[in-house]
């Protein structure tokens, strides 16, 4: 599978989500009749030729387990035609989907910092899922640190997915110059989030 000439198989396994482990029962038991289900997608790209978008697969995984999102916020800095984006979305997700064609910022308290402008507008009774994959460590790492350090945010965010582009030989061809930091540093940050009660997952 990992032979450099076997690109189709490698791409398939790189975007497979079967490695993720969720405590679905705990998530379900925490919901209340008035709970809202919210997903924030930082780096909302659907340009995956030849394979299903991992985010669509994640929507479907939650739906399969009985979690249907009331709101999905997609942030993407690369200019995209909104018509194309909505045409690629399965119709069942369109009523919940909010397309925001702008990049996020690490600046605390800024309107384009979703941890501030969106997450903090909900309550601990809501189920909040955050995925971050913008390929820019100078923004991603401060946002992750904000989540770790903020006593309010860690009580609001339930599930956190992050593709941290650290220096890894196996992924150097794909990540190129976006790599920064070490695997040890990354695991330490994921560990701190988990210690604070946030289910933190490495994203594809």
ABEGO torsion letter per residue (X at the ends): XABAABAAAAAAAAABAAABBBBAAAAAAABBAABBBBBBBBGBBABBBGBBBAAAAAAAAAAAAGBBBABBBBBBABBBBAAAAAAABBAAAAAABBBBBBBBBABBGBAABAAAAAAAABBAABBBBBBBBAGBAAAAAAAAAAAAABAAAAAABABBBBBBBBBBAAAAAAAEAABBEBAAAAAAAAAAAAAAGBBBBBBX
